[in-house]
Amino acid sequence: MLTGCSGEEQVAGPPTSPGNPFGVSGDAGLEVVVSEEYGGYAAPQYRKKYPHAKVAATPTKQLRDLLQSRFAAGSPPDVVLNTGDKALETNRLVADNQLADLQPLLDAGSWGSTGRPVKDALLPGMLDAGRYDGTLRALNYIATAYGFWYSAKLFEKHSWDVPRTWSELLALGTEMKAARVGPFTYAGVHPYYVFEAVLTLAAKSGGHDVVKRIDNLEDGAWRDESVTRAIAAFGELTKRGLIAQGSSQLDHIGSQTRLMTSKAGLLPCGNWLENEMKAVIPQNFGLTMFGIPPIDTSSALPRGLHVAPTAPLLVPEKAKNRAGGFEYLRAMLSKDVAAQVTAESNQLTVVRGAADGLEISTALRSARDLLTAAGDQTITWYFADWYPELGKAAGDATGQFLAGGLSAGEWSARIQAAADKVKQNKAVTKYHRD
């Protein structure tokens, strides 16, 4: 593999081998710039394997300010973990041919187990988020699982069972209401969180094709029977008075505080919830997540779980040590490094089984177990990242629906109209999902 910088004379590195699939030069320096500390966790493994290489892992919350000009000048670092408010615009980098094709990384043998390719060490369905026109340009490292959160202590106190179907969920809500607990709350100011639960329910009913058609802006995708059944099912929460009073005016902290104070029994959210509310979670609260219950037993994806891969790792096309960048990502995708990330950041990674056997919290353990059980039934969608205005329209319509401002038919029509507008706008770059 060639390791020189684009625009300079490129020099061949050592011959490739199973242990060095990219032909890394052992004395070549490696520069890693990360937006989160865990992005630097593979540096010790890299240094151990290449003791003569100088490895610099720099954390910063100002990625865009620090790196935008360097990309433009053709002198980017070798690896970037691209997250946060100051993240680089990945779409723009792809359009400018600034990011390397990561397929060689997927085909290489895993770190410490060269007989197994890296792609086989990853959870299913986690790579599409980083594909652009069929080419993998970003590898999203963190797996965020979504579901309904509850207090195991509160459930034990009232002898409540985790619902297995939507009808059981409604029955549980009725019991919660009788116990003077607001059954269901959500962040009305940020209604995308509850929209996420609606679309998860739709995908569980109709299968992966439901969200693929939505991602691909297919005509009538938002009028699919599985989608309309899902929004109607959530409408039952409103009709039966099972939404905690005032939820439509709450922000994310307000809704999460209601759960932590047991003034509400259920909350839709991702598994960042524990980290965000760690300081106020009561002792022995037993914060736990369960998957969105299917409407009935005919569900196409009964174990379906919405999982959003985030925290993209990038190797710049013009990196001075691009081979070393690939090698660093290979180390990041090892079980040892992924386990360290989970243990220290309290987040799950896309590395299969990396969190198994770890001493982790009730909350993270419940998310891990749901992710493991989901297998190939993990549910992913990308339209909200590809077309942010469409994601906002879907969230806003869902908030209005739950507050009683829209009918189910108006909800579908409004989001479909927003999708059609995006599709017809030639100025918007379109993406396709296979």
C-alpha positions in Angstrom: 0.0 0.0 0.0 1.2 3.5 -0.7 1.6 5.7 2.4 2.7 9.0 1.0 0.6 12.2 1.1 -1.4 13.1 -2.0 0.4 15.7 -4.0 3.8 14.4 -2.9 5.9 11.5 -4.2 4.3 8.4 -2.7 6.7 5.8 -1.2 5.8 2.2 -0.8 5.8 0.9 2.7 6.8 -2.6 3.9 5.2 -5.6 2.2 1.7 -6.4 3.4 1.1 -9.5 5.6 -1.7 -10.9 7.7 -0.3 -9.1 10.7 0.4 -5.9 8.8 -2.4 -5.9 6.1 -1.8 -2.2 5.1 2.0 -2.2 4.9 2.5 0.2 7.8 5.9 1.7 8.2 6.9 1.0 11.8 8.8 4.3 12.2 6.2 6.5 10.5 4.5 9.0 12.8 0.7 8.9 13.4 -1.5 11.8 14.2 -4.9 11.2 15.7 -7.3 14.1 16.5 -10.5 13.1 18.4 -13.5 14.9 19.8 -13.9 12.4 22.6 -11.2 11.0 24.9 -12.1 7.4 24.0 -11.1 8.0 20.4 -7.5 7.9 21.6 -7.8 4.6 23.4 -6.1 2.6 20.6 -2.8 4.6 20.9 -1.2 2.2 23.5 -1.9 -0.8 21.3 -0.5 1.0 18.2 2.6 2.1 20.1 3.2 -1.5 21.4 3.1 -2.9 17.9 5.1 -0.1 16.4 7.4 1.0 19.2 9.4 3.3 16.9 6.4 5.3 15.7 5.6 8.6 17.3 1.8 8.6 18.0 0.1 11.8 18.9 -3.5 11.6 20.0 -5.0 15.0 20.5 -8.5 15.6 22.1 -10.4 18.7 21.1 -13.9 20.1 21.2 -13.1 22.4 18.3 -12.7 20.0 15.5 -14.0 22.3 12.8 -11.9 25.2 13.8 -8.8 23.1 14.1 -9.1 20.9 11.0 -11.2 22.6 8.4 -8.2 24.6 7.0 -5.9 21.7 7.2 -8.2 19.6 5.1 -8.4 22.4 2.6 -4.6 22.7 2.5 -4.1 18.9 2.0 -2.5 18.3 5.3 -5.1 16.6 7.5 -4.3 14.3 10.4 -4.3 10.5 9.9 -7.4 9.7 11.9 -10.3 11.8 13.1 -13.2 11.0 15.5 -15.8 13.4 14.3 -18.5 14.3 16.9 -19.8 17.2 18.9 -21.1 20.7 18.2 -17.9 21.6 16.2 -17.9 18.4 14.1 -16.7 18.6 10.5 -19.4 18.3 7.8 -18.9 14.7 6.7 -21.1 15.2 3.6 -18.9 18.1 2.5 -15.7 16.1 3.0 -17.1 13.2 0.9 -18.2 15.6 -1.8 -14.7 17.1 -1.9 -13.1 13.6 -2.1 -11.4 14.1 1.3 -12.1 10.8 2.9 -10.5 7.4 2.1 -12.5 4.3 1.1 -12.6 2.1 4.2 -13.3 -1.2 2.5 -9.7 -2.4 2.9 -10.2 -2.0 6.6 -13.3 -4.2 6.6 -11.6 -6.9 4.5 -8.4 -7.0 6.7 -8.1 -9.5 9.5 -9.2 -8.4 12.9 -6.6 -7.1 15.4 -5.3 -10.1 17.3 -7.3 -12.6 15.1 -6.1 -12.2 11.5 -8.2 -15.1 10.3 -11.4 -13.2 11.0 -12.1 -10.1 8.9 -12.9 -6.9 10.7 -16.3 -6.8 9.0 -17.3 -10.0 10.8 -16.4 -8.6 14.2 -19.0 -5.8 13.8 -22.7 -5.8 14.7 -25.0 -6.3 11.7 -26.5 -3.2 10.0 -24.0 -0.7 11.5 -22.1 0.3 8.4 -24.8 1.9 6.1 -24.7 5.2 8.0 -21.1 5.8 6.7 -21.7 4.7 3.1 -21.9 7.3 0.3 -22.9 6.1 -3.1 -22.0 2.6 -1.9 -18.6 3.4 -0.6 -17.7 3.4 3.1 -16.2 6.7 4.0 -16.9 6.8 7.7 -17.1 4.1 10.3 -19.5 4.9 13.1 -18.1 3.5 16.3 -20.8 4.0 19.1 -24.1 2.0 19.0 -26.9 4.0 20.6 -29.9 1.8 21.4 -33.4 3.3 21.9 -36.4 2.0 23.8 -38.7 2.7 26.8 -37.0 3.5 30.1 -38.5 2.7 33.6 -37.6 2.2 37.2 -37.2 -1.5 38.2 -37.7 -0.4 41.8 -41.1 1.3 40.9 -42.2 -1.8 38.8 -41.3 -4.1 41.7 -43.2 -1.9 44.2 -46.4 -2.2 42.2 -45.8 -5.7 40.8 -45.9 -4.4 37.2 -44.6 -6.6 34.4 -42.7 -5.4 31.4 -45.2 -5.4 28.5 -44.7 -7.8 25.6 -47.3 -6.3 23.2 -48.9 -2.9 22.6 -52.1 -4.0 24.3 -50.1 -5.0 27.4 -48.5 -1.6 27.3 -51.9 0.2 27.3 -53.0 -2.0 30.2 -49.9 -1.2 32.1 -50.5 2.5 31.5 -54.0 2.2 32.9 -52.5 0.6 36.1 -50.0 3.3 36.4 -52.7 6.0 36.1 -54.7 4.3 38.9 -51.5 4.4 41.0 -51.3 8.1 40.4 -48.2 7.8 38.2 -48.2 9.6 34.9 -47.9 6.6 32.6 -46.0 8.0 29.7 -43.9 11.2 29.3 -41.8 12.6 26.5 -39.8 15.7 25.6 -42.5 17.8 23.8 -40.0 20.5 23.0 -37.8 17.9 21.3 -40.5 15.6 19.8 -38.1 13.7 17.5 -37.4 11.4 20.5 -41.0 10.2 20.6 -41.2 10.1 16.8 -38.2 7.7 16.9 -40.4 5.3 19.0 -43.3 5.6 16.4 -41.0 4.7 13.5 -39.5 1.8 15.4 -43.0 0.4 16.0 -43.7 0.8 12.3 -40.5 -1.1 11.3 -41.2 -3.8 13.9 -44.6 -4.3 12.2 -43.6 -4.2 8.5 -39.9 -5.0 8.5 -36.7 -3.3 7.3 -38.2 -2.3 3.9 -40.5 0.2 5.7 -37.6 2.4 6.8 -35.6 1.7 3.6 -38.5 3.1 1.5 -38.6 6.1 3.8 -34.8 6.6 3.5 -35.0 6.4 -0.3 -37.8 8.9 -0.5 -40.1 6.5 -2.3 -43.6 7.7 -3.2 -46.1 7.1 -0.5 -43.6 5.6 1.9 -45.2 7.5 4.8 -48.6 6.1 4.0 -47.5 2.5 4.4 -49.9 0.5 6.4 -47.3 -0.3 9.0 -46.6 3.4 9.5 -50.2 4.4 9.8 -50.8 1.5 12.3 -47.9 2.7 14.4 -49.1 6.3 14.7 -52.6 5.1 15.4 -51.2 2.9 18.2 -49.5 5.9 19.8 -52.7 7.8 19.4 -54.3 5.4 21.9 -52.0 6.9 24.6 -53.6 10.3 24.0 -57.2 8.9 23.7 -56.9 7.0 27.0 -55.3 9.8 28.9 -52.1 7.9 29.4 -49.7 10.8 28.7 -48.5 12.6 31.8 -50.0 16.1 32.0 -47.8 18.8 30.6 -45.5 16.6 28.7 -45.9 18.6 25.5 -44.2 21.5 27.2 -41.3 19.7 28.6 -37.7 19.7 27.3 -35.5 16.6 27.5 -34.3 17.3 31.0 -37.8 18.0 32.3 -39.2 14.7 30.9 -36.2 12.8 32.2 -36.6 14.3 35.6 -40.2 13.2 35.7 -39.0 9.6 35.2 -36.3 9.9 37.8 -38.8 11.2 40.4 -41.3 8.5 39.5 -43.9 11.0 38.5 -43.9 9.2 35.1 -43.5 5.5 34.5 -42.2 5.3 30.9 -40.0 7.5 28.8 -38.7 7.0 25.2 -35.0 7.8 24.9 -31.6 6.5 23.8 -29.1 4.9 26.1 -27.2 8.1 26.7 -29.9 8.8 29.3 -27.9 7.4 32.2 -24.8 9.5 31.5 -27.0 12.6 31.1 -28.9 12.1 34.3 -26.2 10.3 36.4 -26.1 13.0 39.1 -29.8 12.8 39.9 -30.7 9.1 39.5 -32.0 7.9 42.9 -30.2 5.2 44.7 -31.6 1.7 43.9 -33.7 3.3 41.1 -32.9 0.4 38.8 -32.9 2.4 35.5 -33.7 -0.1 32.8 -34.8 -0.2 29.2 -37.1 -2.5 27.3 -37.7 -2.5 23.6 -40.8 -0.9 22.0 -43.5 -3.6 22.3 -44.9 -4.8 18.9 -48.5 -4.1 18.0 -49.3 -7.8 17.9 -47.8 -11.2 17.4 -47.6 -10.8 13.6 -44.7 -8.5 13.9 -42.1 -8.9 11.1 -39.2 -7.9 13.6 -40.4 -9.1 17.0 -36.9 -8.5 18.5 -36.5 -5.3 16.5 -34.5 -2.5 18.3 -33.7 0.9 16.9 -29.9 1.3 17.0 -28.3 4.5 15.7 -24.5 4.1 14.9 -22.8 7.4 15.8 -19.3 8.8 16.4 -17.8 8.5 12.9 -14.1 7.6 12.6 -12.5 9.0 9.5 -9.2 8.4 7.6 -8.5 11.3 5.3 -7.7 10.5 1.7 -4.6 12.9 1.9 -3.4 11.6 5.3 0.4 11.5 5.4 0.2 8.0 7.0 -3.0 6.7 5.6 -1.9 3.0 6.1 -1.3 3.9 9.8 -4.8 5.4 10.0 -6.3 2.2 8.8 -4.2 0.3 11.3 -5.3 2.5 14.1 -9.0 2.0 13.2 -8.3 -1.8 13.2 -7.0 -1.5 16.8 -10.1 0.6 17.8 -12.3 -2.2 16.5 -10.5 -4.8 18.6 -12.5 -6.3 21.5 -10.0 -5.1 24.1 -10.2 -1.4 23.0 -14.0 -1.6 22.5 -14.4 -3.1 26.0 -12.3 -0.3 27.5 -14.5 2.3 25.7 -17.7 0.7 27.2 -16.2 0.4 30.7 -14.9 4.0 30.8 -17.5 5.9 28.7 -20.6 3.9 29.7 -21.5 3.5 26.0 -21.9 0.5 23.7 -19.7 0.1 20.6 -20.4 -1.5 17.2 -17.9 -4.3 18.1 -19.8 -7.6 18.5 -19.7 -8.9 22.1 -17.2 -6.3 23.3 -19.4 -5.5 26.4 -19.9 -9.1 27.4 -18.6 -10.0 30.8 -18.1 -6.4 31.9 -19.3 -5.0 35.3 -21.7 -2.4 34.0 -24.8 -0.7 35.3 -28.4 -2.0 35.1 -29.2 0.6 32.5 -26.3 -0.2 30.1 -26.7 -4.0 30.7 -30.4 -3.8 29.7 -29.4 -1.9 26.5 -26.6 -4.4 25.8 -28.9 -7.4 26.3 -31.5 -5.9 23.9 -28.8 -5.2 21.3 -27.5 -8.8 21.6 -31.0 -10.3 21.3 -31.9 -8.1 18.3 -29.2 -9.7 16.1 -30.1 -9.0 12.5 -33.3 -7.3 13.6 -31.6 -4.0 14.5 -33.5 -1.2 13.0 -31.7 1.7 11.4 -32.7 4.7 9.3 -30.7 7.7 7.9 -33.2 10.1 6.3 -33.1 12.5 9.3 -29.3 12.8 8.9 -29.4 13.0 5.1 -32.3 15.4 5.0 -32.4 17.3 8.4 -35.4 19.4 7.4 -37.4 16.1 6.8 -36.4 14.8 10.2 -37.5 18.0 11.9 -40.9 17.9 10.0 -41.4 14.3 11.2 -40.6 15.2 14.8 -42.7 18.3 14.8 -45.7 16.5 13.3 -45.5 13.8 16.0 -45.4 16.3 18.8 -48.5 18.0 17.4 -50.3 14.7 16.9 -49.7 13.6 20.6 -50.8 17.0 21.8 -54.1 16.5 19.9 -53.4 19.0 17.1 -53.3 16.5 14.2 -55.2 13.4 13.2 -53.3 10.3 12.2 -54.2 11.0 8.5 -53.0 14.5 8.8 -49.8 13.4 10.4 -49.0 11.0 7.5 -50.0 13.6 4.9 -47.8 16.3 6.4 -44.6 14.2 6.6 -45.2 12.7 3.1 -45.5 16.2 1.8 -42.2 17.2 3.4 -40.6 14.1 1.9 -42.0 14.9 -1.5 -40.6 18.4 -1.3 -37.1 17.1 -0.5 -37.4 14.6 -3.4 -38.4 17.3 -5.9 -35.7 19.8 -4.8 -32.9 19.3 -7.2 -30.6 21.4 -5.0 -30.6 18.7 -2.3 -28.1 15.9 -2.7 -29.9 12.6 -2.7 -28.7 9.4 -1.1 -29.8 5.8 -1.7 -29.9 2.8 0.7 -29.8 -0.7 -0.7 
